[in-house]
Amino acid sequence: MSMCRSEYQGDEALAGLLAKHGVPGGLARVRHVLSGVNAAMLDEQDEAWIGLITADPSPALAAQLLALKQQMAGDKPAEPTLAERVALLRAELKRRNLAGFIVPRADQHQGEYVPACAQRLAWLTGFTGSAGSAIVLTHRAAMFVDGRYTIQVRQQVDTTLFETLNSGEVQATDWLAGAVAQGERIGIDPWLHTQDQIDKFATALDKIDAEMVELDSNPVDAIWAARPPLPLGPVRLQSLDFAGASSSDKRAQVAAELQRQKTDAAILSAPDSIAWLLNVRGSDVESTPLPLSFAIVHTDGALDWFVERDKLLPEIAPALGNQIAIRDPDSFTDALKKLGKAEAKVVFDASGTSAAIPKTLKASGATPIAGSDPCLLPKAIKNPVELAGTRAAHGRDGVALTRFLAWVGPAALKGGLSETAASDHLEALRRENDLFRDLSFPTISGAGSDGAIVHYRATRGADRTLAPGELYLVDSGAQYQDGTTDVTRTVAIGTPNDEQRDRFTRVLKGHIALATARFPAGTSGMQLDVLARRALWDVGLDYDHGTGHGVGSYLSVHEGPQRIAKIGSSVPLKPGMILSNEPGYYKTGAYGIRIENLVIVTRISVEGAEREMLGFETLTLAPIDLNLVEPALLTVDERAWLNAYHARVKAEIGPKLTSDEQAWLETATRPI
């Protein structure tokens, strides 16, 4: 139903409506659910949350629930300043007899996107990037970020409170060892770090006779009076029409792998793995449609799902079947101890599981086995239904993006177009699609020097305008129910200069080299990465991010285990995997360039080949700015690829545009 907005009539009136409708739990439960719904990342137009309270509300009850939800969302308590927060933390550490505490940008699931209640690093420091950590000692503090965030961290963090350091140049462990005195105790939350991370800090402290202390409770939580509640985004089913395989079939596949390994169970701490395995989706975190939860999967395919019941829509439990037991999240630790009592052999993903989990298993008698998430590889290798869905999603996404590209240049030249206004327009175009569910990540909309900040996020009212002579970089994507998209285009506003054209064309050469690569089965992304960098390396240039990451099917836009990068990408690429192809170049203080398409790993036929050969099928369909291309730098084959790609864009996207947009596309895809 579509709910009418109205004024909240008060608790007494709502309590009467709830009683009249026989809603269990009364007003107390309603407030609990609504606080969790407000903490989730639910689209404003999405009314599914009302099903968490009652399946058949009257218009009057629905209107009052909406009014209360809006009232509660507006109740924002005052927060202490950043300096006051640091002071409060130091006082709490002193109370606990600690000389310091390590604050990562992580939650207990070790995911990329974390809920508001786990944004401890952002709350304490003001830094909102997707990776980083802080160390707060009694007398000094430091923030560590990688090369993507060295500019952003200085913009957001008070440098009188924190030293800001590039983790590629100064390791947090080294800084800590040099800042801590002998005998001092440094606290760490074992639910927010992997065991490997804890071991590295502990080793560094051991060398100076200091102590690493694993804490039972987080000191930031103790001082964060207005900490948001756990999110309660409604959990929905992902139908077979989009999933392509039933949960029972997926669980049988995982169970067979556990049997092959001669283990008894596996811990699933990655919510996207659980969402894939159970064919469910949620809205607990930004941009990624997953419900936060843990699971234990057994060798017979049975599964214990530790999830908040209050976020399960009524149809979920019956659809799951009797092999899936829904458990209270608070019982997860007891379930780990039960595995210990049974002396079970339990697999966990060492790179993505909080240290508290294997520690609890081992202490209770189980044998924790460091391995990989058994869902990771089957989830990465998309089935035919998922591949058909993602192709369809990219076709629709390409129409929205092409319409945007036809609009943005002329709009910018008229003057006054801001970065946020541009990204808002692109989002509006995507929202016109019925299967649109959300953005797949916060849009990077960077004009001029902002484009050189790899993970830049424009702030409304404080952003730049798109100006003639500058480059505009827009990295964006969407979550459609049949697929996830991620695409970057760099656009010249007006006439680009020779340097901009040279750099753009070198990035394009790298993009084409990867798009056209042929490689034998067993090849990893690490072995292919150099192809994308060669043209930049030829003139002494490079970029400080990976060239490609895995992408999910209406799940995480950053999915493993596959990736294309200089290091850490040794997993062989397999047919059905989806990756990004996104080389770039960034001139600090001037401009940024990135060209990104998504690709599918496919089998290809190579005459005379003695091994199985693989290549890439490009999914993304949108013009590449020819005004930034220097044809003289392209080989004959590179020009042929670009012309063929643009011919495909014109053929597949053109018929779905207006006549004016088609005229623009005709020029934008002209052969060179």
N, C-alpha and C positions, 0 to 999 in steps of 0.2 A: 504494500500500500504506500501511497505518497502522503506523508504526514503534513498537516497544516501547522504552521508556526503559531504559537499562542503564548501568553504569559503564564508562568508557573503559578498555580493556585495555592500552593503550600502543601506541607507534608500531610496534614490531616485530610485534605481533599484527595491526594494521591493514595493515601493508605486506604481510604474508602473505596476507591476504584479498584485497587489491587484485591481487596477482600471480595468485592462484588464479582470479580473475574476468577477468583480462586487461585490467584498467583501465589505459589509457595515462597516462603521466606520473608514475605512482607517487605516493608520499606527498607529495612537494614540490608537485605540481600540486593535490592534494586540499587541502592547507593553503592554497594560494593561492586556490582557489575558495571555500573555506569562510570565509576572512577577508573576501572580497568579498561573499559572501552575508550574513554578519553585519553588514556595513556598509550593506546594502540595507534597504528598508522592507517586509520580507516578513512577512505574517501568521504568527503562531506555529503555526497549524494547517495552513499551506500547506507541503506536502512536495514541491512541484515541483522544488525546488532539487537534489534527489538525481539528477534526470535530467541535470544538468550534468556529473555525474561518471560515471554509468553508467546505461544504459537498463534493465537487468534485475538489480538487486541481490538477493542472498539476504537473508533476514531478519537473519542474523548481520552481514552487511556493512552493511545499512541501519542497524541498531541502533548499530554502532560509529561510523558516520559521524555520526549524530545526537549520540552521546555526545561525540565530538570537537568538533563544532560548538558544543555547549553549553559545553564546557570553554574553548574559545577565546573565546567571547562573555563569559565571566566573567573573563578575564584583562585587568583594567583597570589600566594603569600609573598611577603617581602623577603628578599634574600640578602645575606651579608655580602659585602664587597669581596673581591678576590683576595685582597690583602687580609681581610678578616677571616676568610676561609682558611688560608694558610696558617694564620695564627691559631685558629681553633684546632686545626689538625696537629700542630706542634704541641698544644696543650694536652690533647688526647694521647699523643705519643708519650709525653712525659708521664702521664697518669699510668700508662702501661709499661713504664720503664723501658721504652724503646728510644733509640737514637735516630731512627729514621724509618721511612716506609716507602715502598715502591708502588707506584700507581700506573698500571698499564691502561691502554685503551682496549679493554676486553671485558667480556662477560663470561659466565661459567660455561658457555658453549664454544668459546674461542672463535666466534664468527666475525665477519667483516662489519655487518650492521648490528648494532646493539641497541636494546630498548632504552628509553629515557631513564629508567631506574638504574641502569648500569653505566650511564655516561659520567662516571666518576672523574675521569680525566678532564672532560670539558667543564664540569661544574667547578673543579678545583682551580683550573688554570685558564680557562677561556678558549683553549685550543679545540677546534672542531674537526680536524682532519681525521682520516680513516685509519691512521696508524701513528703510533707514538707512545711515549711513556714519560713519566716524571719520577724523580726521586726527591723526596723532601726530607732533609736532615734538620737537626735543631738549629744549625747556624747558616746553612746554605741550601739551595735547591737548584735542580737542573731539569730541563725539558730536552728530550731526545726525539728527533724526527729524521726521516730519510730524505734523500735529495729532492723528492717531490714537494716537500713542505717547508723548505728552508726560508722561503719568503713569507709564506702564510703564518708560520709560527711567530715571526717577529712582528707581524701585524696584529696578532690576536693576544699574545702573551705579554704580560708586564715584565720587561727585562730587569726591572729593579727587584723583582721577586724571584725570577728564574733565570739562570744561564740558559741560553738556547744553543743547542749543539746538534751538528749533523752526525747521525749515528754511523754513517759511512766513514767518518773521520775520527770520531771519538766514541768508543764503545762504552755503554752504560756501566758494564762491569769494571772497566778500567777506571772510569771516573769515580765510581763508588769506592773502589779499593784505595784511591788516592785521597778521598775526602773523609773516610771513617777512621776513627782512632782504635787502637788495640783495646779489645774487651767490650766494645760497644755492640749493641743488639739492634739488628735491622729487621723490621717486620715485612712479611710478604703474605698475600692471601693465596693459598694453594688452589682455590677455585678459579683464580684469574690468570694462572700461568700453567704451562706444561711442565712436566718433570725436567725436561732438558733445560728449560729457561731457569728454573729454580736451581738446578745443579750448577749452572754457570755462575750465578750470583754467589752461591754457597762456596764454590771453589775460590772465587776472587776474595771473599771475606776470610776464608781459612788461611790464606797466605799472610794475612796481617793479624791473625788471631782475633778476628771479630766473629760474631755469630749471626747466622741467618735463622730467624724464628718464624715458623709457619703458624699463622694465627687462626684461631677458631672463629673470629668475627672480624669484619673489616672496619678499621677506625674511621674511614671516610663516611661510612654509613652512620656511624655513631654521632657525627657532627652535622650531617645533612638533614636538618629538621624538615625541610619541604621536599624530601626525596619522593618522586612519583611512585605510584604503586606498580605492581607487575601488570603488563598489558593483557587485555582480554579481547583480542581481535577474534571475531567469529570464525570458526573453522568450517570450511566447506569441502565438499567432495570434488575431486577432479575426475570427470567422467572418462570412461573408456574411449569415447570419441576423441579425446585429446591425449589421454595417457598412453593408449595403445597396448597396454598390458595390465592385467588385474593385479591387485595387491597379493593375492594368493600365489600367483605365478612368480612374482618378484621375490616373495618370501621363500618360495621353494628354491629359487636360484641361489639366494643368499645362504639358505640352510645347507644346500649341497656343497657350497664352498667351505662352510664351517666343518662339515663332515670330512671333506677332503683334507682339511688342516688338522683333523683329529682334536678339535676343540669342542667345548660344551655350549658356549654362548659368545655373543659379541655385544659390546657396549656401543650404542649409537648416541653420540653427544652432539652431532651436527644436525640441527633441525631440518636443513634442506634434504638430508639423507632420509630422515624419517618421513617428511612430507612426500618424497618420491616413492618410498617403499609402501606407504599406506594410501597413496593417491588422494591426499588431502592438501589443501592450501589454507593459508591464514593471512593475518595482517598485523602481526605483533611488532614488526620492525619496519624501518623505512625501506621502501623500494623492492623488498624481496618478500614474496607472498608465502610466508611460512609461519606456522605456530611454534613458539618456543616450547621445547619438550625434550625429554630423554627417553630412550627405549633400550630394552634388553631383548635381543632376538636369540632364539634357541635353535638347536639343530633339527627340531621337528617342524620348524616354520612358525611356531607359536611366538607371540611377542607381548611383552609387558610395556605398556605405553604410559609414561609418567607425564600427565598433562592436566591442566586445570579443567575440571568438568564444566565450570561456569562459562567456558568459551566454546563448548561443543554445541552446535545447533542440533535440534532434536533428531534429524535424520542420520547423524554421524554414527552413533553407537550401533543401531541395527544394521547399517551397511558394512561395518567392519567385520562382522562374523564372530563366531565363538572362539577362534584361535587368538584373538587380540583382547587382552585384558586391560581395561582402563584403570590406572592406579593414580593415587594422590601423589603429586610431586614430592611432598614431604616424606613419602615412604621410600624414596629412591635409595637413600643411604642404607636403610634396613634391607632392601633387596640386594644391594651389593654384599652386605654381610651374610645374607642367606646363601649367596653363591659361594662365599668363603666357607661357610659351615659345610656345604656339600663338596668342598675341595675341588671346585670346578676350574677348568682351564678356560680363561676368558680373554678373548681378543679385544684390544682397544687400539685406536689410532693414536700413536705416540705424538704425532705432529699437531693434533687437533683436540686432544682430550686434557681436561684440567688434571693437574697432578693429584688432586684430592681423590680422584676415582681409583687409579691403580694403587694408591697408598691404602685406601680403605679395603680394597680387595685383598691385597697382600696381608694386611694386618689381621684380617678375619679368616685367613686360611686358604684363599683361592690362589691360583697361579695366573697372574696377569701376564699376557703375552703381547708385547709391543708389535703391532702389525699395521695394517691399513684398514680403513673403514670398508667393510665388505660391500657397501652400496656404491662406493665411489666410482669404480670402473663401469659397472653396468649402468649407472645413472648417466655417465659421460657418453656412453655409446648409445646414441638415440635410435629408437626403433623406427620403422617406416612411417607409422602414424605421426610420431613426434617430428620427423623430418618433413613430412608433408605439411604439418601445421606450421613449422617455422618458416618454410618457404612462403606459405600463404601470408603469414604475419609480416614478413619482410616486404612482400608485394604491397600490402596496404600501408605499411610504414613508409615505404619509398614514395608513395603518392603524397603523404603528409609532408615528408621532408622536402620533396621536390617543389611542392607548392610554397613551402617556407623559403627555399632558396630563390625562387622566382620573385618573392616579395621583399626579402631582407635587403638586398643591395639598393634598389630604388628607394625603399623606405629610409635607409640610413643616409642616403645622399640628400634627402629632404631636410635632414637635421633633427636632432632631439631624440633619436631612438636610443634608449638605454639598453644595457645588457639584459636586465630583468624583463623589460618590455618585449625584447626579442624572444627570449626563452618562453615567456608567457604565451606569445603568439604561436610558437611551435607546439607547445603543450595543448593549446586549444585545438589546433589542427588534428593532432593525434586523438584527442578526446571525441572527435566526431565519429570514430569507429566504434561499433557496437561491442566488439570484443576487447576494447581497451579497458584495462584494470588499474594501471598506475604507471608512473615513470619507472624505469628499471634502475635508475640512480639519479641523484640530483644533477640537473643539467649543468654542464660546464659551459658557460657563455662568457667568453673572454675577448674583449676588444683591446687592440694594441698591446701594451705591456702586460695586461692581465692574461693574455693568451699564453704568455711565457710561464705562467704558474700552472704546473701540470694538472693539479686537482683544484683549480680555482673555483670558488663558489661566490657568485655575485650577491651582494646585499642590497636589498631594495632601498633606494634613497641615497645610497653611498656608492653606487656603481658608475661606471664610465658610460659615455655615449659612443656610438660607433661613428668614427670620424673618417673623412676622405683621406686617402693615403695610408691608412692603417689596414692591418689584417684582422679579421674576425674569426675566431675559432669557436665552433660549437660542437661539443661532444655530448650526445644525448641518446636516449633509448626509451623503450616502452615495454611494459609487461602486458602482453595480450594473452587471452586464455589459451591460445594455441601456440604461443611462442614468445621468446624474449629477444629484443633487438638492442643493438649498441652500434652507433655509427658516429664518425667524426668527419666534419668537413671544415676546411679553411677557405675563407672567402676574402677576396680583395675588395675593399670599399673604395671605389674609384680606380685609379691607375696605380698598380704596384711598381716598385722600383726594381732595378736589375738584381740587387742582392736578394730581395724577396723571391723573385722568380727563380733564381739559381737554387736557393735553398729548398723551395717548394718542389722543384723538378727533381732534385736529388732524393727527397723524401718519396716522391712518386716512383722514381726508379726502384727504390727499395721495396715499395709496396708491390710493384709489378713483378719484381724478382721472386718474391714470396708467393704471390698469387699464381705464378706459372711454374712453380717448382715441381719437379718430379723426383720421387725418392723411394727407395726400397722399403718394404715393410720392416718394422723394427727401428726405424729412424725416429729420433726424439726431436722435440722442438729446439733443444739446445744446439743440435747439429745444424738446424736451419736458420738460426737467428742471424748469423753473419750475412746472409743474403740480403736482409733488409737494411743492413748498416753499410754495406760495401761502398755505395756511392757517396755517402757522407764521410766515411773513413778516408776515401781517396783525397779529400781536401782538409783532413784534420778535424772533422766534426763528428759528433755523436749525440746520443740522448740517454738520459739516466732512468729509463723505465724499461720494462719488458716489452717485447714486440707483440706478444699475443697471449691471451688468457682464454680458458674454457668458458663456455656460456651454457646455461641450463635451458630447460624447456618449461617456460612459465615458472621459473625458479631463479636461482641466483645468477646475476649477470657475470659474476666472477666465480667460476666453477673449476675444480680440479678433477683429476690430477694433471691433465694436459695443460701445457703452456709453451710459449716460445720466448726464450730469454737466454741471456749469456750463461747463467748458472741456474742450478736448481730445477731443471726441466728435463730430467733424464727418462721420463715415462715415454715409451714408444707411442707414436700417434697411430690411431686405429680408425678404420672406416666408421662413419657415423658420429665421430666427435665433431663438435662445433668449436671454433676458435675465432679470435679476432686477429686481424692483420693490421697493425697500427704503428708503423714507424713514425717518427716525428723529429722536429728540430726546434730548439727554444733559445732565443737570444734574450737574456735577462734584461729587463727594462725597455724592450723594444717590441718583440712579437713572438708568437708561437705558431708552429705549423704541425698539424697531424692529419693524416689521411687514414681513415679506419673503415674497413668493411668486415663483415663476418663471413667465414668460410666453413664449408663442411669437408672433412677428410673423406676422399672417395677412392675407390679402386680405378685405375686407368689402364688402358692397353698401350703397351710400348712394343713396337715391332722388334723381335729378336731378344726381348727381355728374358733373362734367365731366373729372375726372381719376381715375386709379386710386387707390383709397383703401385704407388699411391700418388695422389695429387690433391688439389683443392678445387671445390666448386664455390664460386662467390655467390653469397646470398643477397647482400645489400644492393639496392638499386637506387642510386641518386647521382646526379652529375658531379663530376670533379671539376673545379673551377679552371677552365682553359685559359683565363686571363693571367693565371699564375704559372702557366706551363711555358718553358723555353724549349721549343721543338728541337733546336739544334743539339740539345743535351740528350735527346732520346735516340735510341737505336731504331732501326727499321722495325724490329720485332716489338719493341716497347710501344711505338706509335700504333702498330697494328692491334696490340692488346687494348690500348686506350680507345681506339676507334671502335673496336668490336664491343667493348664494354658500353660505350655511349650509345651505340646502335641498339643494344639490348635494352638499355634504360629507356630510350625513345620508344621502342616497340612495345614494351610492357607497361610503362608508366604513362606515356603520352595519351592513349585513348581515355584515360580516367581524369584528365585535366580539362579546365575550361579552355576556350579558344585562345584567350590571351596568354594563359600559362603554356599552352602548346606552342605558341609562337616564340615565347622565351626559351622553351626547351629545345626548339629547333636550332637556335643559335648556340645554346649551352652545350649541345651534343654534336656540333659540327665536326666533320673529320679534319684532322690536322696532318 
